[in-house]
Each structure stands twice: as C-alpha cells, then as structure tokens.
Amino acid sequence: MGRLFGTDGVRGIANTELTPSFAFKLGKAGAYVLSRDTAKPVILIGTDTRISGDMLKASLTAGVLAIGGNVIDAGIIPTPAVAYLVRYFHATAGVVISASHNPFEYNGIKFFNSEGYKLDDSIEDEIENILVRNLDLELIATGDMLGKMLTAESDGQEVYSRFLINSTDVDLKGKRIVLDCANGAAYKIAARVYSELGAKVITIGDDPNGTNINDGVGSTHPEALQRAVVENGAFIGMAFDGDADRLIAVDEKGEVIDGDRIICICAKMLKEEGELTDDKVTVTVMSNLGLHKYLDEIGCTADITGVGDRYVLERMKQTGCVLGGEQSGHIIFRSHTTTGDGILSSLQLIKAVLKSGVSPSELAASVTIYPQVLVNAKVRNDNKEAYKDDEEICRAISALEKKMDGKGRILIRPSGTEPLVRVMLEGENEDSIAIMARGLADMITRKLG
C-alpha cells in the first residue's frame, strides 16, 4: 500500500491489502501511541455498511484490548458522527472503518484524536514507524490489565441525530425532500433527522447489503437522485457518500449542485448573518474559477490550499476560517464540527435556500461554473516536476493564459502516486479548452515522458 497513511487514513482492498492481522497490529500501535498519557485509553469505533467492516472491527478491537485499552462500539454510523461522539463520550480517540466513496471491496481505517480532529502527520508517522519496523511494544497487557468492551451511557445514533437537529432552526414542514444515502452509513440517520424537522422524506440508497455501498448511488453517482427528484416533484435532493462526510445536491429541476456551488451559497448566507470570519473561505487549487469569481462578487476572499480535506482543515485551524471545502462535496463548517459532514452540510444548504426566498435552481444559477477539462500527461517518474523549468512548456503555458485573457485558468499538478502530470484548464468554451489541454499535455509527454 506504499506509505500506510494517505490523506485520509489507511486504505486498501479488504482481506488482501487491508488484512485482519494488519488491523490487529494497527489497533495495538494506534492505542499505544494515542494513550501515552492515559492509564486506560477508551477508543470509540464506528463502521460503514461494507461486508468487511465486521472483520476489520473485530481485529482492530482485539488489538486495542490486547494493549489494555477499552473500546466503545458505535456500530454503523457516519464518519462525522465518530468525530462528534469522541468528544461527547470523552474518549481518548475515535476510529472509523470505511473507504468513503470507494467500491465495497475496499475498506479503510482512520483515526480521530480526543478533540475530533484527524491525526497530525507526526502522530501518523509514529504509528506507521511501529508497524513498518515491526517493533515490539513495551506495554503488553495481561491479567486484569486487559481491555474490555464498554457500553456507552447513551445511544450514539440518538446523540448524533439530536446534534444535527439542534444545528439548525429550519422548519421543513410540507417540503418533499429526496435523500440518497449511498447504501452507506447515513441510511438510517439522514431520514430520521429530516423527518423530525418536518420534511416529507423519500429515500433511495437506503437498503445496504454489505456489497452495494456507493453502487450506482450516492454523491459520486447522482443520476438516480436526479431522476427521483423529478419523478417525485421534490423541493430538493441530497446525496451522501458511503461514510456520509460528503454532500452533492440536486435542485428541483434535477440539476446537480456540486460542492463549489454549495460552498458559494453557504458563504453568502454566513456573510449576511455576520458569521463568516474575515469574509474568508478555504478551498483547494482544484476549486472552479466560477467559485473564485462569485466569492469576489459578494466581497469574500478564497484562501487556497492543497487538494484533500485534511489540508483544508489544517489551513482553517491556522486562520480561524469557519467555512471550507472541495468540489467533491466535502465541506467543513467549523462553527459546528471538526470534519466534513454531509448531513450537516445539507441542512446548512437548505437553510440558505429557504432564507434566499428563491428556488434551489435559481439560487444555484447565481454561481456560474466554468467548464473544466482534465488531461493526464504521462511522464517519467523523476520528471514530474521538470515542466516548471522547461522553457518551451513555460512559453506554451504563458501563450494559453494570454489567449484566455482572464476568462480561464491553467492548473498543472504532478500526481502524488503515478508517473503523471495532470493538466487542468477552465474556460468559457469546453471544446476550445479541451483542444488546448490536450495540446499542452501532449507537449509535456513528448518532452518529459
């Protein structure tokens, strides 16, 4: 799996790359590193609906217990619920067993600290060092030092649902809303929250069987939601991914409202409410040019960081920014929580729509999203950064920027895992920028491949 911890924990194909023995060792190492100052650490564990979740949870739990830690099993529950419940139950750390938007055969393990934030790189490196070097841990529990399973004093789903309901003041009485739960972790909670807020709820992707998570449904496959919204004459539709930390919406006409548009809509609402710190929004280099233009029009600025929700959050913590996210629908409302939360984001979006007094489609149309074309240039692995110093490539980039005359942009980004340089162009005419992107990618391949 290369470096064990990627931008979102450890991931791989369950039972081949991500095995029970590895999960056992990860449970021991994680509990050991995260509990140095705690005599009896408490680790809260949640999973999504993948068939491999039980296997990995049992193994990881055994690892925690073997090192003397206690475990609270939160069951099937969204990733952001674990981040919240860690704080609510005063646990030492939280663990999510999920591969998010990936197919069912994949799974992943990611940790949250006691404050509900993903682990710092330095802590992940320490855990990884134990695993890679196969180090013997100093503390091995025996006798009455062994850990045990704990029963939480409150039901985790009830606690988290109440938190979501209390995060908003919207009245959805009579509103027909379609929820696509991706056959994942939100399949019970999302409908419960919206029903208690008064909505007439229609659900799809709410029948998980262990192998159908994200299969043709959810935030990466909004087509089913688009059809359901139109067929049911719904006010709006909300699609979550497998672990419910992302949101993609669909307006009443069946058109997709992506993460960039959602961020813009919510930024305007928060600014009008005086809740947008420094009128600033944190986004990644991949955010659409239309987002930048819209934020500028409403008097906000975009603080740009690297791709990946952990980098968005790190930057937000540094600056005090309260809103940030990605085009994929991973959106963080730091005034409410410590990580991306699809259901919470959907409640913020619907609040913004209702406050605007116009339909979801009208509100979404106020944000112009520019066509975006991405072409991969194949290069030698040691040449992924060489385009920056190649005079011919630099001249070609300057020429294209001049041609677009401020009505488009070029982003070139070396792949972190493959021998590729990604060439992304945005502009007003998709056919035109596609030709330009292909030409530039071909040049990079010819010179550096």
Residue, then its C-alpha position, 0 to 999 in steps of 0.5 A: m500500500g506504499r506509505l500506510f497513511g494517505t490523506d485520509g487514513v489507511r486504505g486498501i482492498a479488504n482481506t488482501e491489502l487491508t488484512p485482519s492481522f494488519a488491523f490487529k497490529l494497527g489497533k495495538a500501535g494506534a492505542y499505544v501511541l494515542s494513550r501515552d498519557t492515559a492509564k486506560p485509553v477508551i477508543l470509540i469505533g464506528t463502521d460503514t455498511r461494507i461486508s468487511g467492516d465486521m472483520l476489520k472491527a473485530s481485529l482492530t478491537a482485539g488489538v486495542l484490548a490486547i494493549g489494555g485499552n477499552v473500546i466503545d462500539a458505535g456500530i454503523i454510523p457516519t464518519p462525522a458522527v465518530a468525530y462528534l461522539v469522541r468528544y461527547f463520550h470523552a474518549t481518548a480517540g475515535v476510529v472509523i472503518s470505511a473507504s468513503h466513496n470507494p467500491f465495497e471491496y475496499n475498506g479503510i481505517k482512520f483515526f480521530n484524536s480526543e478533540g475530533y480532529k484527524l491525526d497530525d502527520s507526526i502522530e501518523d508517522e509514529i504509528e506507521n514507524i511501529l508497524v513498518r519496523n515491526l517493533d515490539l511494544e513495551l506495554i503488553a497487557t495481561g491479567d486484569m490489565l486487559g481491555k474490555m468492551l464498554t457500553a456507552e451511557s447513551d445511544g450514539q445514533e440518538v446523540y448524533s441525530r439530536f446534534l444535527i437537529n439542534s444545528t439548525d432552526v429550519d422548519l421543513k414542514g410540507k417540503r418533499i425532500v429526496l435523500d440518497c444515502a449511498n447504501g452507506a452509513a447515513y441510511k438510517i440517520a439522514a431520514r430520521v433527522y429530516s423527518e423530525l424537522g418536518a420534511k416529507v422524506i423519500t429515500i433511495g440508497d437506503d437498503p445496504n447489503g454489505t456489497n452495494i455501498n456507493d453502487g450506482v448511488g450516492s454523491t459520486h453517482p447522482e443520476a438516480l437522485q436526479r431522476a427521483v427528484v423529478e419523478n417525485g416533484a421534490f423541493i430538493g435532493m441530497a446525496f451522501d457518500g458511503d461514510a456520509d462526510r460528503l454532500i452533492a445536491v440536486d435542485e428541483k429541476g434535477e440539476v446537480i449542485d456540486g460542492d463549489r456551488i454549495i460552498c458559494i451559497c453557504a458563504k453568502m448566507l454566513k456573510e449576511e448573518g455576520e458569521l463568516t470570519d474575515d469574509k474568508v473561505t478555504v478551498t483547494v487549487m482544484s476549486n472552479l474559477g466560477l467559485h473564485k469569481y462569485l466569492d469576489e462578487i459578494g466581497c469574500t476572499a478564497d484562501i487556497t490550499g492543497v487538494g484533500d480535506r485534511y489540508v483544508l482543515e489544517r489551513m482553517k485551524q491556522t486562520g480561524c476560517v469557519l467555512g471550507g471545502e472541495q468540489s467533491g462535496h466535502i465541506i467543513f463548517r467549523s462553527h459546528t464540527t471538526t470534519g466534513d459532514g454531509i448531513l450537516s452540510s445539507l441542512q446548512l444548504i437548505k437553510a440558505v435556500l429557504k432564507s434566499g426566498v428563491s428556488p434551489s435552481e435559481l439560487a444555484a444559477s447565481v454561481t456560474i461554473y466554468p467548464q473544466v477539462l482534465v488531461n493526464a500527461k504521462v511522464r517519467n517518474d523523476n520528471k514530474e516536476a521538470y515542466k516548471d523549468d522547461e522553457e518551451i512548456c513555460r512559453a506554451i503555458s504563458a501563450l494559453e493564459k494570454k489567449m484566455d485573457g482572464k476568462g480561464r485558468i491553467l492548473i498543472r499538478p504532478s500526481g502524488t502516486e503515478p508517473l503523471v502530470r495532470v493538466m487542468l484548464e477552465g474556460e468559457n468554451e469546453d471544446s476550445i479548452a479541451i483542444m488546448a489541454r490536450g495540446l499542452a499535455d501532449m507537449i509535456t509527454r513528448k518532452l518529459g515522458 
